[in-house]
Amino acid sequence: MKLVDIKLRETEGIGRRDEPVCFGVPLPAGAVSGVSRIRLKDGSEDLPLDRSATQYWPDGSVRWCLLDTVVAVAAGAEKTLELCVDEHTNTQSGVRVVVGGPDQPCTVDTGVAQFQVDTSAIGVSHDQSSLKFDSPQLQMSGYRPTMTVQSAQWSATEAQAKILLTQQGAYLGDQGQVLCRFESELAFHAHSAKVHWQFTLHNPRAAQHPGGLWDLGDPASLIFQGLEFSLGLPAAGGLKVQPEPGLEWSTMAEQWSLYQASSGGEHWDSLNHVDRSGQCNLDFSGYRLQSGDQEGSGGRASPLLYHTIGCGVYIDRFWQNFPKAIETDTSSLSFQLFPPCCPYEHELQPGERKTHRIRFDFAADEPNCQGLRSPLQVNLPPEYVAETAAIQHFAVGKESIDELIQVGLDERTGFQAKREIIDEYGWRNFGDIFADHESLYLTQGKLFISHYNNQYDPLYGFLRQYLHSGDPRWMTMANELAWHIGDIDIYSTVEDREEYNGGLFWHTDHYVDAFSASHRTYSRHQKPNGQDVTQGGGPGAEHCYTHGLMLHHCLTGCDRSRQAVLQLTQWITRFYEGTGTLVETLFDIKSRVLPRIRNADDPGKILDHRYPFNRGVGNYVNALLDSHALTGDDAYLQQAERVIGLTFSPQDNIADRNLADVETTWFYSIFLQAVARFLEVKKLRGERSTAGYGFVSSAFIKYAQWIADHDRPYLSQPDILEFPNDTWVAQDIRKACILYYASSYAADEEHRSALLKRADYFYQYVYDALMKSDTRHYSRILAILMQNHGVNGYFSPGDRLQESEAVIATQAGAGNSPYRSRSQIILIAVRDVIKAFFRVSLRKELGWLRHRHQAFARVYSRLYGPSGQNQ
């Protein structure tokens, strides 16, 4: 049975043979019960194929399948592959690994090449050419730390298309202490001599962040001189280099080097590149090339190296991730991922990572090694994606806001063009988006350095636009942003506060320069009023976006994105559920419960929901749903239902929510959107008759009706807004989304039509107002539009209207009242204190306090050691 035709495009004019390709495909519910039956055909030929399910439908059928294959495509050609399901499956091995004995290397046989891999270090040699590369060497002041591999794991011993080797370990200091950690991943491909390698350096320590400020130069930062690895060269043959695409190949001299010191752009020395000293210490604009006695220079190097015995090497996104350098002598090539030749030391902040990606072809010739620079483009028909229903409200037809979203690709004002404004390049910055909207209230000619950090999930928006339009520029930006989020924006440590560990840092604070906070929001130099330092903090639940990371994993197989979803879900759960310690329970009563009691208009009837009615809880619900989708663990879904039920109720008096106070309550709409998604998941599972579904759907339609009856565009009341700008216009599209979904729960056709009419009103208002706006290209506006794309088309008349849920929605059980008296709330608080008291652990209590007061930190360290292990 045929599922879909998949198009591959070769755009560089280079013939590809046995080219590795990896991509994810959505599948309709019930179509594929097991991935072993999936085949990928090139004409009448079955391609070698590894398949893995990354998501399942509630009936157990495969929802998303990841495909790994190798394929040949002629130069400049387009090839159509047929994805089908058949009883016959091809199980022939295309690549295999033979594990050696203790202290012996492994052998990887791809069918056309053999590699020896040292699993006790990071070293690979190619038998036929005698080429080999060795472990990256970290250079500290005065010595080289020792690399130790602590674990190595193969994805399989035999596969049709690809085998992965993952190695994890640490660099140890001169006294055996762990300085930092690393992860190496090698990918070997069937019928191919290509090897893809990615290497991640990670500082796992916690920052000190005094006062919630996160400037560069933290005492727990890793300060080092360089990180480099070498590729051993045979005596025969010679080396050639092409510094930039389109330039002529040149033969390397015995002493040769290329050093990318900066981006080479107009603003190469931007304040975006200040280091811990507060200075921009970049050497010069662009790169310098030294070949013997000859010296040259250029702007942006994307060097491709070729050894005449048949080996090509390419460091992915070389100039974008400056500084980078390559040097050669008579026997080896040195790839300097963090060059020691820089006039400054490198700093990897606590909880920060950096991943480098390199591609090798050990059987290349000069023309076809150009393919290392650019993978093949893969496109799925958007009609097919819509038919699978694997992506929420994905519709094929064009919408009005498509015209607005296309501004994101504009050569003058689009996302890639914005990088040039503040030079959003360099290994820490590249992939992120310039938050240009933060410059709205600046005087002419002034500019803030401001980072976006995935606010409102542009990663999801980029991926959705790629699937909708097939334009590869969206996919390129998505990959770069996903890599940035995983390395830089997520606080990858377990040694800080529980509500910070593993969290996502906020975007740069509003209307102030980032200074030396880089992508961590708050700096001691930020003084909005010119005198007082801005209020600090750390990763916060209202800035938790997982949906794009989940979709990125499904489309690309990137395990880092999958792990990020689960890690962020764990973090936001800790944020809202706490650690259960006694001191935290008392603090929660002081900060959350007592103000509710003191500020109540009626002490006998206080709205007492457990969770706030805001975007943070909406993000919490979305994260739980994303983790449920990736793991199939129903505990996530059950927790999502619990959280929703303790946030709003059909019995709420909406007037008690004070939704007219827009500045403090507007983000209720993000929570309601998460509720709409939850209800769709429950419907897919056939759980529309459950009490929980009835409760949630009734509450949802009640609040949606309030929007239809009472809500207006935010800018219709500009005097109630602190900053009345067009971001508020974009946010109004959320009301349209809520009402579109609410229409499927309407009591009758008249009610349904009324909700759709009001939804259309808000949607059209957003389009009309933004088309007249000269700020419609701002990052935040575009991100909001992309995040909410598709609902209008999905609910358009004659398209895919949902069946009415009116009967079920009106059968909601009353449940417990959300209102309590003052005495009831106090009694619950006392009960929580008693429960926490009986769970008291000195270590946990001190562990909670040590991150908030130096004296407790010293006590904890004396009792349990810096790492938390009892001495």
N, C-alpha and C positions, 0 to 999 in steps of 0.2 A: 504494500500500500504506500503510495507516494504521500509525503507530508508537505514538502515545500521545495521550491527551487532556491538555491542560495547562490548569489553572484559574487565572484571574486574579480577584482580589478587590479591590473598591473599598470601603474601610472608613471613609472620612471623610465620606460623604454628599455628594460633589462629583462632578458629571458630568465625565468625562474625554473629551476629543476629541484625537485624534492624540497620544496620550500615549506618550513614548518608553519602551520596555521592553527590557532586556537580561538574558539568562539563559542558563545552560548546561544542556545535556541529555545524559545518557549514552545510548549506543546499543549494542545487542547486537552481538557479533562477527559479521561477515559481512553485516549488514543494510544498510549504506550504504557504497558504495565511494567515493563522492565527494559533497561537500556541495552541489554545484550542483543536485542532484536533490531536495533537501529543500524542502518547501513548508510554510507555516503558514497554515491556513485559519480564517477567522471565518465560520462557516456555509458558504455557497457561495463566499465572496469570498476571493481570495488576498490576504494582507497583504503589504506591502512588507517584504522580508526580506534582511538581510545574514547570511551564514553563514560560519563559519570553524572548521576543525578544530583543537582544542587538544590532542587525544591520538589515537593510532591503536592498533588491535589489531595483533598480530604478523602477521596476514594482510593488512595494509594497509587494512582497512576502518576507518571512523571510530569511535573509542571515546567521545570527548566532542566535542560541537559547540556552539559559541557562537552564539546567535541574537540579532540586533538587529532590532527592529520598532517600529512605531507602531500604536496600537490605540485604539478608542473603547470606553469602558465607562460605563454609566449609573450614577448616584449610588447607592451602597450595593448595587450589583449584583455578581453573580458571572458571569463569562463563561468558556465553555469553548472553547479553540482546539484544532484538530486538527493535529498534526504528522504529516506523511505524506511518502512518497517516490514520485515520479512521473517519468516520462520528460519530461513537459512542465515547463518551468521559466519563471518570470517574471523577465525580465532588464531590465524597464523601470526607467530611472533615476528615483529619487525626489528626490535631492539631488545637486547638482554644484557644482564649484568651477572658476572660470575664473582661471587664474594670470595676474597682470598682468606688465608688463615690469619692467625694473630700476627699483627705487625706486618702483614702483607697487603699490597695494594689490590684493589678490585679491578676487574677488566670489564669495560663496557664495549659491547659489539653492536654496532648499528647496521651491520650488513655490508657497509662499504668502508667502514673505518673502525679501528680499535683504539681505545683510550685506557691508559692506566691512571687510576685515581687513588691517591693516598688519603685514606679516611682519617688518619691520625693528624693530618695537617690539611691545608687547602692547596693541593697540587695536582695538576693534570698534565699528562704527556701524551702526545699523539705518536703512535708507533711508526707510521709510514714516513713522517717528516722529521722525527726527532725534535719537534717543537714541544716545549713545556712551559707552563707558568706556575709560579710558586706563591706561597702564602703572602698576603699583604703584611707589610712591616709597619708597625706604628712607632713613630719617633717622638720621644719625650725629651725634655731638656737633659742632655748628657748621656742618654742611654736608649736602648730599644726594649720595650716591654716584651715579655715572653707570651707567645700565643699558645693557648692550649685548647684543643677540641674536646668538648665534654660530651657531645653526643653526635652521632651521624645516622641518618635514616634514609633508606631508599623507598621511593613510592611503590616500587614493584621490582621483581626480578626479571619479569618478561612483560613486554607490552607490544602493541601493534605500532604505536606512533611515537611515544615519548616516555622517558624515564627521568625522574627527578632524584637528585641527591641533595639533602638538606643537612648542613652541619652547623652546630651551635657551640659556642665556646666563649672564652674570655681572654683579654690581655691582662697579664699579671705584672705588678710593679716589682721593684727591686727587692722587696721583702715578701713577695708572694701574695700581696693584696690584689683584689680585683679592681682594676682601673676602669674598665668598660667591658661591654659584651659585644658579640658579633653574631651574625647569621649569614651563612653562605648557601646559595642555591644554584646548583648546576643542572641544566636541562640538556639531555641528549635525545636526538631525533632519528627515527628509522630512515634507513637508506640515505643518510646524510652525514657529512662531516662537520656540520654546524653545531656549535655549543653556545648556549646562552647562559650567562652567569650574572647573578646579582649578589651584591655584598652589602650588608647593612652594619654600620657601626652604631652602637647604642650606649648611651650613658644612663644607667638604671637608677641612679641616686635621686633623692628628693632635693628640691631647691629649698633654700631658707626663706625666700620671699618675705622679708620683714615688712610688716604693715600691709601685706597683700600686694606688694610691688615686686615686679619680676624682671628687673633690669639685667642685661648682660653683665658678666663679671661675678655671678653668684659663686660663693666659696665652694660649692659642690660641682661646679662646671669642670669638664675635662679640658685642660689646656695642653695642646700638643703642637709639635713642629710639623709633622707630616704623616701621611699614610700613602704607601706606594707598594706596588707589586711588580715583579719582573717577568718577562717572557724570554726564556732562553732561546737563542738562535743557533742554528747549525752553521758550520764554517762555510758551506757552499751557498751560493746565491747572494742576492742583495735585497735591500729594502727600498720601497718606493712610498711616497706619501702624496695624497691629494688634500691639502689643507681645507679647502672649501669645495662644495659641489660646483662642477663646471670648470674649475681650474685644471691646468695641465698637471699630469703626474711628474714628479721630480724624484731623482734618485738621492737617497740620503747619504750624506758623508758619514765617515766613521764617528765623528762627533757631531751630533745633531740634536736640536731641542726645539720644542714649541711650548710656549707659555701663554695661556689665556689669563690675563690679569684682571679683566673686567668685561662687561658685556659688549663694549665697543659701540654702544648706542650714544645718542645725543646727550643723554643725562647719565653717562657712565659713572660719574663721581657723585651721584645723588646721595643725599643724607640718609637714604634708605640703607646705606652700607656702613653706617657708623658701627664701630666695635665697642668693646667694654670701656674704652677710654673716652668714648663720645666723639671720636674722630673717624673720618673716612680715610683710611690708609691705603687705598688701592694705588698700585704702581702707575698705571697709564691706561689709556684707552685701547681696548682690543687685545690683540695678541702680537707676540714677537716670535720670529722663527730664526734660529741660528743654525747654519749649515757650514761647518768648517769655518772659514774666515768670512763667509758671506752672512749678511743679516738682512732680514726682511720683516715686514709687519703687515697687519691686516686688522679687520674689524671683528669678525665672528667666525672662529674656526670650528669646523665640523670634520675633523681629520679622519680620513680613511687610510689605513696602512696596509701595504701588500708586500709580502715576501715572495720572491720569484720562485721558490720551491713549491708555492701553492698555499699561501695562508693569508687571509684577510682579517683585519681587526678593526672594530669600530666601538668607540665609547659613546653611548647614547646621550644625546643632548649635552654635548661637551661644553660649548660656550655658555649655554643657558645656566649651567651649574658651576660657573667659575668660582674660585680659581681652579684651574686644571693645568697639567703639564705632562709632556712626554719627552723622554730623553733616550738616546741610544748610544751605545759604544759598539765595539767589534763583536761582542758576544751576547748582548741582551738588549731588550727594550725595557725601559722603566716607565710604568704608567703611574703618575702621581695624582691620586684621587684627591688628596689634600697636599698641595705641593710644599715641600720644605724650603723652596726658593723664595716664598713670599716674604715680604719685609715685616710680617706680623705673625703672631701665633694664632692657631685655629682654636675656636672654642665650641665645644658641643655642650649645650646647656643640660642641666639635670632633666631627665625624662625625655630627652630629645634623641632622635635617630636621624641617620642619613643613609640612603640606599643609592648605590651606584650600579648601573647596568651596562654590561659589555657583551658584544656579540663577536664570536669567532667563526671563521670558516676555514677549516684545515684542508680543504680540497678546492680552493678557489682559483679562478683565473682572473686576470686583470679586469676584463669587462664586467663579469657577473658578480664580482665582490661588491660592486656598487649597491647591490640589493641589500647589503647589511644595513644601509642607512634607512631603509623604509620598508616596513612589512606590507604585505598585500592588504587591500581593502576588502572587507567583508560586508555585504549588505543583505538584509532580510526584507522581503516585501512588506511594507507597512500594513497592507490589507491582511496579510497572514497574521502579523503580530496582533492586530485588532481582533481577528477571529478566534485566536486562542484564549482571549480574555485573561491572559496571565499578568497583564499590567492594568492597574485600576484605571477606569474611565479612559482607556486608550481608544481614540477614534481616528479614522483615516482622513475624513474631510477637512478642508481648510476652515479655520476660524478667523474671526476678525483680529484677534490679538496676535496671530501669526505674523502679521505685518510689523507689529511692535517688537516682537521677539527677534525678528531678523536683524534688528539693529545691533544685536550682539555679535554679528559677523561683519559689521561695517568696517571698512579699512581705516576709517578716520576715528570712529567713536566706539567700535566694538571691543570685546574683551581683550583680544590680542593687542589691539592698538593701545589700550590703556596701560599695558605693561610698560610701554615706552615712557609714559608720563613721569613715573617715579622710578623707572628702571627696576621693575619687579623681576629681577634676575639675581643670579647668585644661588649657591646651593641651598641656602635657607629660605629664600623667597620664591624661587621659581615654582610655578604651578598655582600659586595663590592669585587672587583677583585684587586689583586696586580698588579700594572703597572710595570711589570718587565722589559719592554723595556726601561724604563728610566735609567736603570743601565748599558746600553750598553757601555758607554764610561768611566766607572769607572775603577780605577785600581783594580787589583785582590784582593779579600778579603774585599772590601768596599761595602757598601749596602745603598741604599736610601730607606727611607719610602716613598712610592709613591702610590697614590690611583687612580683608573681608572674612577670612577664616570660615567659609562655607555657611554663612548666615542664610537661612531659608533654603538651604540645600541646593545651590546651583549645580552640584555634582549630579543630583537626580535630574535637574532640568536639562543639563547638557546631554545626558544619556537618552532622555526621552526625546529631545529634539533630533538626535542622531537616528533613532529608530523611526521617527516620524518623517524625516526628510531624506535620510541617507547621506547627508553631507558629512564627509569625514572630518571636517574641522571641529565639529561638535565632539566627536569621539577623541580626537587628539587632546582637546582641552579637558575632557573628562578624565582621561588617563593621568594627565599631568596634575590635575587637581587632586585626584584620589591618592596619588603618591605623596603629594605634599601633606595632605591631611594625615595620612598614616605615619609619616615621619616627624612632622613639625607641630601640627595643630593639636594632636592628641598627647596628653601628658603621660608618657609611658613609664610609670613607676608604681611600685606598691609600698613605698617607704614614707609617704606623706599622709596627710589627713585622708580619712576614708571618703569624704565628700569631694576630694580632689583627685585621688588616685585613678588613673585611667580615663580621666575626663577630657572634654574638648574645650580648649581655651576660647574665650569670647573673641569676637572681632575687636579691633582697636577701639578704645573708648571714644564716645561721640565727640566730634568737633575739637579734638586735641591731637597733637602730633604723637606718633608712636615713640619717638626718641629712641632710647636703647631698650625698650621693652620688646622689640622685634614683634613676634606674633603672639605675645602673651599679655596683651591688653594694657596693663597698668605700669607706668614708669614713675619713678620719684621726681622726674623732671616735668611731669605734666601738671600745669597750673592753670586751669581754665579761667580763673579770675585774675591771673597774674601774680597771685600771692600764695594761695593754699594749694597743696598737692592734692590731686584728685583722689577720691576714695578708692582704695584697692580691693582686691579679691582674687579669686581663682576660678577654675572651671566651674560653670554654673549650669544647672539643669535646664534653664530656659535657652541654653545654646547647645542642644544635643540633637544632632541630625544624623540619622542612621539609614534612611531609606535609599539614598543615593549609593551609599556604600554597599547595601544589600544588592541593589541592581547591578552595580559594578562587578561584584563577585559573580553574579549569574551570567553576565555578558562576557567576562574575560577570564573567569576562573581564578582571579587574584585572591589567594588565601589571606593575604594581609587585610583585604577589605572585609572578608568574612569575620576574621578574628576581631577587627575593629568594631563591627556591629555587636558581637557578643560582649566585648569588653565595655563598650559604652552602655550597653543595657545593664551590665553588672554595676557600673559606676552610678548611673542614674537611679537604680534601685536602692543602692546604699544611701544616695543623697536624700531620698524621700522616706525610706524605711528606717534609716539610722543603724547604729551598731547595737542598740539595746543596753548600753551602759547606764548606770544610775545617774552619773553626772550629765550625760546627754539628755536623759529623760527630764531631769530637773530644768535644764537649759531650754528644752522644748516647751515646757509648761510656762516658763517665764516669757519666752519670746512669741509663742503662738497662742497658748490657751488663755493666759491672763488678759492680754489685750482684747480678746474676743469677749471676755466677761465684762471688762471695764467699759467697753465702748457700745455695749448692747443697748438699743432703745427700749427693749422690753425684756427685763431679766427672766421673765417666765417663758419666753419663747425666742431662743437664740438659734439662728441657723448654724449648725455645728457639723459641717462636712469635714472629713479628715484631711482632704487634699484641697489646695487652692484651685480656684477656677481660672487657670491661666495656661499659657503656652507651654510652660515647663511640664505640667501634667499631661498636656497633649503630646509633647515629645516623649514623655515616659510611656504613654500608651503605644505610640508608634514604635518605639524601640522594642517593647515587649512583643508587638505583632511581627516586627522584622525578625527577631530572634526565634519566634515560633515558626515563621515561614522557613527559616534556614535549618532548624533542628527538628521540627515536628514535635517538640516537647510541649504537651498541653498545659504544663504548669505556667508557661508564659501567657497563654491565652486566659487561663483562669485568673492569673494576677491582673491582667488587663481588665477583665470584667469586674474584679473586686475594686480596682482603683477608680474605674468609671462610676461604679455604684456608690462610692464614698466621695464623689466630687459633685454630682448633681442628682436630682430626683424629680419624678413627675409631681411630687408634692411641694416642690419649691414655690415660694412666692417670689417671682422674678424681680419684683420691686426691691426685695432685700439684697439683690446682687448689685444694685447701684450701677447698672450698666450705662447710665447716662454720663457717668464720670469717665469719659472716653480715655483720658490719659492713663488711668490706672486699671481699666478693665477691658480695653479693646481686644486683648489677646484671647478672650474667651472663644473667639471664632476659631482659633487654631485647635483648641480642645475639641470643639464640636466637629471639626473636620476629622480628627482622629477617631471620634465616636462613629462617624459615618463609615469610616474604613472598618472599624470593629464589627459593625452590623453587617457589612458585606461579607466579612470572613465567616460570621455566624450563619448567614444564609447559605453560603457555599457548603457548610458542614451539615446542612439540613436541620439546624437548631432553632428554627423560627417559632416553634411552639413552646420553647422553654420560658420559665418565669424570668430568667435573667435577660433574655432577648426582649421580652415584652416590656420589662421595666425600663431598659435602656432606650428602646425605640420610642416609647411614650414620652420619656423625658426629652429625647432629641426633637421630636416633632413639636413639643411644647415650646422649646426655646427657638426653634426655627420659625414657629408662628409669631413669636414675639418680634423676631427680626423683620418678618414680612409686614407686621402691623405697625411697628414703632421705629425701626432703625432707618436712618437716612445716611447719605454719603457723608463721610467725616468732614470734608471741607465745606459742607453746607453750614457748618457752625465753626468757622475758623477761630472765633474768639475763645473757644474752650480748649484750644490746642496750644501747647508751648511753641512748637515749630510747625506751623501749618504749611506743609509742602506736599509735593506730588507723591511722596511715598504713601501718604494716607489714601490717595486715589487708588494706587495699586492694591493696598490692603482691602479695599472694598470688594475686590473680586472674590475674596473668601466668603462673603455673604451670598454671592451668587452661587458658589459651589455648594454651600450648606442648603440653600433653597432648592437647587436642582435635585439633590439627594432626598430632601424632605418630600419632594413631590411624589416620590414612589411610596410614601407612607400615607398619602392623603386619604381622607375618609370617603371621598367620592370624586367623580370626574370634575365637578365644578371647583372643588377645593384644590384638586391637582392642577388645574389650569391656572388658578389664581397664584399658586406658588411658583409655577413656571413663568408666569408673566412677571412676577416680582423679581425672580432670578434674572430673567432677560433684561429687566430694567437696570439692575446693578451691573450686569456684564456690559451692557451697551454704554452705560455711564463711564465705566472705566476706559473703554476703548475711545470714546469721543473725547474725554478729558485729556487723556495721555497723548492722543494724536495732535492736540493743540499745544502740548507742553514742550518746552525747550530743554527739559531735564529727563526726558523719557529714556535716554541712553544710560542713565545712572545704574550702577551695578545692582543696588538694592531693588530698584524698580523692576529691572529685568529678571532678577532672581525670583521675585514674588510671582511675576507673570509665568515664568517657566514652571515653577512649583505647582501652579494651579491650572496648567494647560490641559485642555482636553475635555473638561466637564461639559462645556457648552455644546461641543460637537456630539458628545456621547448621549446627551439628553435632548438633542434636537428632534423636532417632530419628524416622524418617518424614519428615524434612525433606531437606536436601541433603547427605547423606553423600558423602564423596569415595570414588572407587574406590581399591582397595588398590594401594599402590606397593611392596609387599613384595619382589617379585622384583627390581625395579630397585634397591631400597635395599640388597639383599645382594650386588649385583654391583659394589660400590665397589672401585676399584683401590687398592692399598696406598699408592701415592705415596711421597714421601720421608718418612722418619721424622722426627717432630717433636723427637726427642731427639738431642742432640749432646754430645760430650765437651768438656771445658774447652779443650783445645788447638784443637778445630775452631772453637769460638766465637771464640777469639782470632784464629785465622787469617782468619775472615770479617771481623772488625773491622779487621784490618790491610789486607785487600783493599779494604774500603770507604775507608779513609784514603788508600790509593794512588790509587783512582779519583777521589776528591775533590781530591787534590793536582794531578792532571793537568787538572782543570777550574778551577783557581784563577783568579779574577779579582779584582784588588785592589779594584775598585769593589764587587763583590758581598760580599767579605769585610768591608770597612769598612761596607757597608750593613747587614750583619747585626749588627755590633758597635755601630753608632752609636746604636741604640735601647736599648743596655744599659750604656753607659758614656759619660759626658759628653765625655771626652777624644777618643774616636773620633768622636763627633758633630761636634766642632769641626773635626777633620781632614777628615771627609767634606764638611762644609759648605765648607771652603776649597778643596777639590779639585773638587767637583761642584756647588756652590751649594746653597741650601736646598731647591730643587725636584729636585735630583738631576741637573741638566744641567751638563755640563762647562763650566767657565768658560774 
